Amino acid sequence: MANTVQATKRARIAEKTRILNVAQRSHMRTVVKKVLVAVAAGDKAAANTAFRAAQSKLDGLARKGIISKNKAGRSKSRINARIKAMA
């Protein structure tokens, strides 16, 4: 446990940030899953629409440092490859 007022405050802030980051990552997974479901259903228009939303979310999280730039790029590349394979 934190011994100083400053350390207590930092622990409190870190916990708030952790909860927000968990929520953001969860939303990212949901958005990516929507793309994969659309691809599995064979709906290219829905897959492209969902991919744009997923791309935006991945880039935003990478910019904030919640996920790495490499993970964002890798995810976008893999999703895009699945959409292209539908054709």
N, CA, C and O atoms as a printed pandas DataFrame, in Angstrom:
     atom_number atom_name residue_name chain_id  residue_number  x_coord  y_coord  z_coord
0              1         N          MET        A               1    0.847   -1.184    0.000
1              2        CA          MET        A               1    0.000    0.000    0.000
2              3         C          MET        A               1    0.889    1.242    0.000
3              4         O          MET        A               1    2.003    1.236    0.522
4              5         N          ALA        A               2    0.362    2.297   -0.599
5              6        CA          ALA        A               2    1.115    3.541   -0.686
6              7         C          ALA        A               2    1.255    4.192    0.694
7              8         O          ALA        A               2    0.318    4.190    1.493
8              9         N          ASN        A               3    2.430    4.741    0.953
9             10        CA          ASN        A               3    2.711    5.332    2.262
10            11         C          ASN        A               3    2.547    6.841    2.305
11            12         O          ASN        A               3    2.344    7.406    3.379
12            13         N          THR        A               4    2.631    7.511    1.151
13            14        CA          THR        A               4    2.542    8.970    1.137
14            15         C          THR        A               4    1.259    9.404    0.439
15            16         O          THR        A               4    0.625    8.620   -0.266
16            17         N          VAL        A               5    0.893   10.649    0.643
17            18        CA          VAL        A               5   -0.298   11.197    0.006
18            19         C          VAL        A               5   -0.139   11.167   -1.504
19            20         O          VAL        A               5   -1.071   10.818   -2.228
20            21         N          GLN        A               6    1.043   11.533   -1.975
21            22        CA          GLN        A               6    1.301   11.554   -3.410
22            23         C          GLN        A               6    1.189   10.151   -4.012
23            24         O          GLN        A               6    0.591    9.968   -5.072
24            25         N          ALA        A               7    1.768    9.171   -3.327
25            26        CA          ALA        A               7    1.713    7.795   -3.829
26            27         C          ALA        A               7    0.286    7.262   -3.825
27            28         O          ALA        A               7   -0.101    6.508   -4.717
28            29         N          THR        A               8   -0.487    7.649   -2.830
29            30        CA          THR        A               8   -1.894    7.238   -2.769
30            31         C          THR        A               8   -2.669    7.819   -3.947
31            32         O          THR        A               8   -3.473    7.136   -4.583
32            33         N          LYS        A               9   -2.410    9.087   -4.219
33            34        CA          LYS        A               9   -3.094    9.741   -5.339
34            35         C          LYS        A               9   -2.700    9.091   -6.658
35            36         O          LYS        A               9   -3.559    8.847   -7.506
36            37         N          ARG        A              10   -1.409    8.805   -6.845
37            38        CA          ARG        A              10   -0.947    8.178   -8.085
38            39         C          ARG        A              10   -1.583    6.796   -8.250
39            40         O          ARG        A              10   -1.948    6.412   -9.362
40            41         N          ALA        A              11   -1.717    6.052   -7.162
41            42        CA          ALA        A              11   -2.349    4.733   -7.225
42            43         C          ALA        A              11   -3.814    4.860   -7.636
43            44         O          ALA        A              11   -4.325    4.055   -8.416
44            45         N          ARG        A              12   -4.480    5.883   -7.100
45            46        CA          ARG        A              12   -5.881    6.118   -7.431
46            47         C          ARG        A              12   -6.030    6.481   -8.912
47            48         O          ARG        A              12   -6.921    5.979   -9.596
48            49         N          ILE        A              13   -5.154    7.352   -9.392
49            50        CA          ILE        A              13   -5.188    7.770  -10.800
50            51         C          ILE        A              13   -4.857    6.591  -11.710
51            52         O          ILE        A              13   -5.491    6.410  -12.750
52            53         N          ALA        A              14   -3.872    5.794  -11.323
53            54        CA          ALA        A              14   -3.486    4.635  -12.132
54            55         C          ALA        A              14   -4.641    3.648  -12.254
55            56         O          ALA        A              14   -4.839    3.053  -13.314
56            57         N          GLU        A              15   -5.390    3.472  -11.200
57            58        CA          GLU        A              15   -6.528    2.546  -11.235
58            59         C          GLU        A              15   -7.631    3.069  -12.155
59            60         O          GLU        A              15   -8.232    2.297  -12.902
60            61         N          LYS        A              16   -7.900    4.382  -12.104
61            62        CA          LYS        A              16   -8.887    4.978  -13.008
62            63         C          LYS        A              16   -8.461    4.795  -14.462
63            64         O          LYS        A              16   -9.267    4.428  -15.318
64            65         N          THR        A              17   -7.191    5.056  -14.724
65            66        CA          THR        A              17   -6.666    4.932  -16.084
66            67         C          THR        A              17   -6.749    3.493  -16.565
67            68         O          THR        A              17   -7.098    3.237  -17.718
68            69         N          ARG        A              18   -6.426    2.547  -15.676
69            70        CA          ARG        A              18   -6.478    1.134  -16.027
70            71         C          ARG        A              18   -7.891    0.735  -16.436
71            72         O          ARG        A              18   -8.081    0.023  -17.421
72            73         N          ILE        A              19   -8.877    1.196  -15.677
73            74        CA          ILE        A              19  -10.264    0.856  -15.986
74            75         C          ILE        A              19  -10.671    1.434  -17.340
75            76         O          ILE        A              19  -11.337    0.759  -18.125
76            77         N          LEU        A              20  -10.277    2.673  -17.617
77            78        CA          LEU        A              20  -10.591    3.289  -18.906
78            79         C          LEU        A              20   -9.916    2.539  -20.049
79            80         O          LEU        A              20  -10.521    2.331  -21.101
80            81         N          ASN        A              21   -8.666    2.133  -19.845
81            82        CA          ASN        A              21   -7.941    1.414  -20.888
82            83         C          ASN        A              21   -8.556    0.042  -21.156
83            84         O          ASN        A              21   -8.632   -0.396  -22.304
84            85         N          VAL        A              22   -8.992   -0.629  -20.101
85            86        CA          VAL        A              22   -9.648   -1.934  -20.271
86            87         C          VAL        A              22  -10.909   -1.765  -21.119
87            88         O          VAL        A              22  -11.179   -2.574  -22.006
88            89         N          ALA        A              23  -11.671   -0.720  -20.845
89            90        CA          ALA        A              23  -12.896   -0.464  -21.601
90            91         C          ALA        A              23  -12.571   -0.179  -23.071
91            92         O          ALA        A              23  -13.260   -0.667  -23.967
92            93         N          GLN        A              24  -11.529    0.604  -23.314
93            94        CA          GLN        A              24  -11.139    0.925  -24.687
94            95         C          GLN        A              24  -10.706   -0.329  -25.440
95            96         O          GLN        A              24  -11.094   -0.531  -26.591
96            97         N          ARG        A              25   -9.897   -1.177  -24.787
97            98        CA          ARG        A              25   -9.454   -2.417  -25.439
98            99         C          ARG        A              25  -10.627   -3.345  -25.724
99           100         O          ARG        A              25  -10.665   -4.004  -26.763
100          101         N          SER        A              26  -11.577   -3.396  -24.807
101          102        CA          SER        A              26  -12.761   -4.222  -24.991
102          103         C          SER        A              26  -13.567   -3.735  -26.205
103          104         O          SER        A              26  -14.022   -4.534  -27.023
104          105         N          HIS        A              27  -13.730   -2.431  -26.301
105          106        CA          HIS        A              27  -14.455   -1.863  -27.445
106          107         C          HIS        A              27  -13.719   -2.155  -28.742
107          108         O          HIS        A              27  -14.352   -2.439  -29.759
108          109         N          MET        A              28  -12.385   -2.090  -28.724
109          110        CA          MET        A              28  -11.594   -2.399  -29.911
110          111         C          MET        A              28  -11.857   -3.838  -30.360
111          112         O          MET        A              28  -12.057   -4.099  -31.546
112          113         N          ARG        A              29  -11.856   -4.767  -29.399
113          114        CA          ARG        A              29  -12.087   -6.180  -29.739
114          115         C          ARG        A              29  -13.482   -6.374  -30.329
115          116         O          ARG        A              29  -13.663   -7.175  -31.246
116          117         N          THR        A              30  -14.462   -5.648  -29.808
117          118        CA          THR        A              30  -15.827   -5.740  -30.318
118          119         C          THR        A              30  -15.903   -5.241  -31.752
119          120         O          THR        A              30  -16.547   -5.863  -32.597
120          121         N          VAL        A              31  -15.248   -4.123  -32.027
121          122        CA          VAL        A              31  -15.271   -3.540  -33.368
122          123         C          VAL        A              31  -14.583   -4.483  -34.363
123          124         O          VAL        A              31  -15.062   -4.671  -35.481
124          125         N          VAL        A              32  -13.466   -5.068  -33.949
125          126        CA          VAL        A              32  -12.749   -6.003  -34.825
126          127         C          VAL        A              32  -13.606   -7.247  -35.054
127          128         O          VAL        A              32  -13.648   -7.781  -36.163
128          129         N          LYS        A              33  -14.280   -7.703  -34.017
129          130        CA          LYS        A              33  -15.116   -8.895  -34.138
130          131         C          LYS        A              33  -16.254   -8.672  -35.123
131          132         O          LYS        A              33  -16.634   -9.590  -35.849
132          133         N          LYS        A              34  -16.808   -7.444  -35.156
133          134        CA          LYS        A              34  -17.870   -7.125  -36.112
134          135         C          LYS        A              34  -17.382   -7.307  -37.543
135          136         O          LYS        A              34  -18.122   -7.794  -38.397
136          137         N          VAL        A              35  -16.133   -6.916  -37.806
137          138        CA          VAL        A              35  -15.565   -7.089  -39.149
138          139         C          VAL        A              35  -15.473   -8.575  -39.471
139          140         O          VAL        A              35  -15.879   -9.008  -40.549
140          141         N          LEU        A              36  -14.942   -9.352  -38.537
141          142        CA          LEU        A              36  -14.748  -10.774  -38.774
142          143         C          LEU        A              36  -16.077  -11.503  -38.964
143          144         O          LEU        A              36  -16.171  -12.428  -39.771
144          145         N          VAL        A              37  -17.101  -11.086  -38.221
145          146        CA          VAL        A              37  -18.430  -11.682  -38.395
146          147         C          VAL        A              37  -18.978  -11.353  -39.780
147          148         O          VAL        A              37  -19.562  -12.217  -40.434
148          149         N          ALA        A              38  -18.798  -10.123  -40.229
149          150        CA          ALA        A              38  -19.264   -9.721  -41.563
150          151         C          ALA        A              38  -18.520  -10.496  -42.642
151          152         O          ALA        A              38  -19.116  -10.891  -43.644
152          153         N          VAL        A              39  -17.222  -10.719  -42.446
153          154        CA          VAL        A              39  -16.434  -11.487  -43.411
154          155         C          VAL        A              39  -16.932  -12.934  -43.443
155          156         O          VAL        A              39  -17.093  -13.517  -44.515
156          157         N          ALA        A              40  -17.174  -13.505  -42.269
157          158        CA          ALA        A              40  -17.658  -14.888  -42.200
158          159         C          ALA        A              40  -19.026  -15.033  -42.862
159          160         O          ALA        A              40  -19.326  -16.068  -43.458
160          161         N          ALA        A              41  -19.858  -13.988  -42.756
161          162        CA          ALA        A              41  -21.181  -14.017  -43.374
162          163         C          ALA        A              41  -21.105  -13.767  -44.878
163          164         O          ALA        A              41  -22.075  -14.010  -45.597
164          165         N          GLY        A              42  -19.967  -13.288  -45.355
165          166        CA          GLY        A              42  -19.805  -13.022  -46.784
166          167         C          GLY        A              42  -20.370  -11.687  -47.228
167          168         O          GLY        A              42  -20.575  -11.476  -48.423
168          169         N          ASP        A              43  -20.623  -10.793  -46.310
169          170        CA          ASP        A              43  -21.183   -9.477  -46.626
170          171         C          ASP        A              43  -20.046   -8.469  -46.774
171          172         O          ASP        A              43  -19.572   -7.893  -45.794
172          173         N          LYS        A              44  -19.623   -8.271  -48.018
173          174        CA          LYS        A              44  -18.455   -7.425  -48.261
174          175         C          LYS        A              44  -18.719   -5.956  -47.914
175          176         O          LYS        A              44  -17.838   -5.280  -47.383
176          177         N          ALA        A              45  -19.919   -5.461  -48.207
177          178        CA          ALA        A              45  -20.237   -4.060  -47.915
178          179         C          ALA        A              45  -20.195   -3.801  -46.408
179          180         O          ALA        A              45  -19.625   -2.808  -45.957
180          181         N          ALA        A              46  -20.797   -4.695  -45.641
181          182        CA          ALA        A              46  -20.789   -4.542  -44.183
182          183         C          ALA        A              46  -19.378   -4.688  -43.637
183          184         O          ALA        A              46  -18.997   -3.995  -42.694
184          185         N          ALA        A              47  -18.599   -5.595  -44.232
185          186        CA          ALA        A              47  -17.218   -5.800  -43.790
186          187         C          ALA        A              47  -16.389   -4.541  -44.018
187          188         O          ALA        A              47  -15.593   -4.157  -43.161
188          189         N          ASN        A              48  -16.572   -3.900  -45.167
189          190        CA          ASN        A              48  -15.824   -2.674  -45.463
190          191         C          ASN        A              48  -16.219   -1.544  -44.525
191          192         O          ASN        A              48  -15.362   -0.795  -44.055
192          193         N          THR        A              49  -17.509   -1.419  -44.252
193          194        CA          THR        A              49  -17.982   -0.378  -43.334
194          195         C          THR        A              49  -17.419   -0.609  -41.932
195          196         O          THR        A              49  -16.932    0.314  -41.280
196          197         N          ALA        A              50  -17.499   -1.864  -41.485
197          198        CA          ALA        A              50  -16.990   -2.192  -40.153
198          199         C          ALA        A              50  -15.477   -2.039  -40.104
199          200         O          ALA        A              50  -14.929   -1.665  -39.068
200          201         N          PHE        A              51  -14.796   -2.323  -41.211
201          202        CA          PHE        A              51  -13.332   -2.203  -41.251
202          203         C          PHE        A              51  -12.908   -0.756  -41.080
203          204         O          PHE        A              51  -11.916   -0.476  -40.408
204          205         N          ARG        A              52  -13.648    0.163  -41.678
205          206        CA          ARG        A              52  -13.313    1.588  -41.515
206          207         C          ARG        A              52  -13.409    1.996  -40.044
207          208         O          ARG        A              52  -12.558    2.732  -39.544
208          209         N          ALA        A              53  -14.432    1.523  -39.362
209          210        CA          ALA        A              53  -14.591    1.835  -37.936
210          211         C          ALA        A              53  -13.471    1.191  -37.122
211          212         O          ALA        A              53  -12.929    1.809  -36.206
212          213         N          ALA        A              54  -13.126   -0.050  -37.460
213          214        CA          ALA        A              54  -12.068   -0.761  -36.739
214          215         C          ALA        A              54  -10.724   -0.087  -36.963
215          216         O          ALA        A              54   -9.926    0.050  -36.036
216          217         N          GLN        A              55  -10.482    0.329  -38.185
217          218        CA          GLN        A              55   -9.223    1.000  -38.529
218          219         C          GLN        A              55   -9.068    2.283  -37.711
219          220         O          GLN        A              55   -7.995    2.564  -37.178
220          221         N          SER        A              56  -10.139    3.046  -37.620
221          222        CA          SER        A              56  -10.123    4.289  -36.865
222          223         C          SER        A              56   -9.855    4.014  -35.383
223          224         O          SER        A              56   -9.055    4.705  -34.753
224          225         N          LYS        A              57  -10.527    3.004  -34.835
225          226        CA          LYS        A              57  -10.366    2.659  -33.424
226          227         C          LYS        A              57   -8.940    2.191  -33.140
227          228         O          LYS        A              57   -8.337    2.608  -32.151
228          229         N          LEU        A              58   -8.396    1.326  -34.001
229          230        CA          LEU        A              58   -7.038    0.816  -33.807
230          231         C          LEU        A              58   -6.022    1.956  -33.859
231          232         O          LEU        A              58   -5.113    2.022  -33.032
232          233         N          ASP        A              59   -6.179    2.848  -34.830
233          234        CA          ASP        A              59   -5.253    3.979  -34.951
234          235         C          ASP        A              59   -5.332    4.890  -33.729
235          236         O          ASP        A              59   -4.311    5.371  -33.238
236          237         N          GLY        A              60   -6.541    5.120  -33.246
237          238        CA          GLY        A              60   -6.715    5.972  -32.074
238          239         C          GLY        A              60   -6.058    5.390  -30.832
239          240         O          GLY        A              60   -5.409    6.108  -30.072
240          241         N          LEU        A              61   -6.226    4.092  -30.629
241          242        CA          LEU        A              61   -5.616    3.450  -29.466
242          243         C          LEU        A              61   -4.101    3.419  -29.584
243          244         O          LEU        A              61   -3.395    3.545  -28.583
244          245         N          ALA        A              62   -3.598    3.252  -30.802
245          246        CA          ALA        A              62   -2.144    3.267  -31.003
246          247         C          ALA        A              62   -1.596    4.663  -30.731
247          248         O          ALA        A              62   -0.515    4.812  -30.161
248          249         N          ARG        A              63   -2.339    5.674  -31.138
249          250        CA          ARG        A              63   -1.900    7.060  -30.922
250          251         C          ARG        A              63   -1.849    7.379  -29.425
251          252         O          ARG        A              63   -0.970    8.113  -28.974
252          253         N          LYS        A              64   -2.792    6.825  -28.660
253          254        CA          LYS        A              64   -2.834    7.074  -27.218
254          255         C          LYS        A              64   -1.878    6.183  -26.438
255          256         O          LYS        A              64   -1.653    6.402  -25.248
256          257         N          GLY        A              65   -1.312    5.176  -27.106
257          258        CA          GLY        A              65   -0.366    4.297  -26.433
258          259         C          GLY        A              65   -1.029    3.142  -25.691
259          260         O          GLY        A              65   -0.372    2.462  -24.903
260          261         N          ILE        A              66   -2.300    2.913  -25.926
261          262        CA          ILE        A              66   -2.997    1.813  -25.260
262          263         C          ILE        A              66   -2.599    0.483  -25.901
263          264         O          ILE        A              66   -2.468   -0.531  -25.216
264          265         N          ILE        A              67   -2.408    0.501  -27.227
265          266        CA          ILE        A              67   -1.811   -0.637  -27.917
266          267         C          ILE        A              67   -0.626   -0.102  -28.717
267          268         O          ILE        A              67   -0.535    1.100  -28.965
268          269         N          SER        A              68    0.270   -0.980  -29.116
269          270        CA          SER        A              68    1.441   -0.519  -29.853
270          271         C          SER        A              68    1.083   -0.237  -31.314
271          272         O          SER        A              68    0.092   -0.753  -31.830
272          273         N          LYS        A              69    1.896    0.582  -31.968
273          274        CA          LYS        A              69    1.679    0.873  -33.379
274          275         C          LYS        A              69    1.777   -0.393  -34.206
275          276         O          LYS        A              69    1.040   -0.567  -35.177
276          277         N          ASN        A              70    2.692   -1.283  -33.822
277          278        CA          ASN        A              70    2.859   -2.529  -34.568
278          279         C          ASN        A              70    1.628   -3.420  -34.454
279          280         O          ASN        A              70    1.224   -4.041  -35.437
280          281         N          LYS        A              71    1.038   -3.490  -33.285
281          282        CA          LYS        A              71   -0.165   -4.305  -33.111
282          283         C          LYS        A              71   -1.304   -3.748  -33.949
283          284         O          LYS        A              71   -2.053   -4.505  -34.565
284          285         N          ALA        A              72   -1.438   -2.428  -33.974
285          286        CA          ALA        A              72   -2.494   -1.804  -34.771
286          287         C          ALA        A              72   -2.289   -2.121  -36.249
287          288         O          ALA        A              72   -3.229   -2.512  -36.942
288          289         N          GLY        A              73   -1.072   -1.954  -36.722
289          290        CA          GLY        A              73   -0.781   -2.221  -38.124
290          291         C          GLY        A              73   -0.976   -3.679  -38.483
291          292         O          GLY        A              73   -1.516   -3.999  -39.541
292          293         N          ARG        A              74   -0.537   -4.560  -37.604
293          294        CA          ARG        A              74   -0.670   -6.000  -37.836
294          295         C          ARG        A              74   -2.150   -6.396  -37.894
295          296         O          ARG        A              74   -2.558   -7.175  -38.754
296          297         N          SER        A              75   -2.935   -5.858  -36.982
297          298        CA          SER        A              75   -4.360   -6.175  -36.954
298          299         C          SER        A              75   -5.060   -5.680  -38.215
299          300         O          SER        A              75   -5.843   -6.406  -38.826
300          301         N          LYS        A              76   -4.772   -4.437  -38.599
301          302        CA          LYS        A              76   -5.391   -3.877  -39.802
302          303         C          LYS        A              76   -5.011   -4.693  -41.037
303          304         O          LYS        A              76   -5.847   -4.947  -41.904
304          305         N          SER        A              77   -3.753   -5.096  -41.106
305          306        CA          SER        A              77   -3.282   -5.868  -42.245
306          307         C          SER        A              77   -3.986   -7.217  -42.338
307          308         O          SER        A              77   -4.405   -7.630  -43.419
308          309         N          ARG        A              78   -4.113   -7.896  -41.215
309          310        CA          ARG        A              78   -4.759   -9.211  -41.205
310          311         C          ARG        A              78   -6.244   -9.115  -41.563
311          312         O          ARG        A              78   -6.768   -9.946  -42.305
312          313         N          ILE        A              79   -6.915   -8.092  -41.027
313          314        CA          ILE        A              79   -8.329   -7.917  -41.332
314          315         C          ILE        A              79   -8.517   -7.591  -42.811
315          316         O          ILE        A              79   -9.405   -8.130  -43.473
316          317         N          ASN        A              80   -7.671   -6.706  -43.313
317          318        CA          ASN        A              80   -7.762   -6.307  -44.714
318          319         C          ASN        A              80   -7.508   -7.505  -45.630
319          320         O          ASN        A              80   -8.154   -7.633  -46.669
320          321         N          ALA        A              81   -6.579   -8.376  -45.258
321          322        CA          ALA        A              81   -6.291   -9.566  -46.056
322          323         C          ALA        A              81   -7.522  -10.471  -46.112
323          324         O          ALA        A              81   -7.811  -11.055  -47.156
324          325         N          ARG        A              82   -8.242  -10.591  -45.008
325          326        CA          ARG        A              82   -9.447  -11.421  -44.996
326          327         C          ARG        A              82  -10.531  -10.833  -45.884
327          328         O          ARG        A              82  -11.247  -11.566  -46.566
328          329         N          ILE        A              83  -10.653   -9.492  -45.876
329          330        CA          ILE        A              83  -11.653   -8.849  -46.722
330          331         C          ILE        A              83  -11.294   -9.037  -48.194
331          332         O          ILE        A              83  -12.168   -9.316  -49.016
332          333         N          LYS        A              84  -10.031   -8.887  -48.524
333          334        CA          LYS        A              84   -9.606   -9.059  -49.923
334          335         C          LYS        A              84   -9.782  -10.497  -50.381
335          336         O          LYS        A              84  -10.070  -10.742  -51.552
336          337         N          ALA        A              85   -9.612  -11.455  -49.469
337          338        CA          ALA        A              85   -9.758  -12.865  -49.827
338          339         C          ALA        A              85  -11.205  -13.222  -50.148
339          340         O          ALA        A              85  -11.463  -14.257  -50.763
340          341         N          MET        A              86  -12.146  -12.381  -49.742
341          342        CA          MET        A              86  -13.565  -12.636  -50.041
342          343         C          MET        A              86  -13.874  -12.524  -51.526
343          344         O          MET        A              86  -14.807  -13.160  -52.017
344          345         N          ALA        A              87  -13.102  -11.725  -52.240
345          346        CA          ALA        A              87  -13.409  -11.431  -53.656
346          347         C          ALA        A              87  -13.260  -12.619  -54.578
347          348         O          ALA        A              87  -13.488  -12.500  -55.781
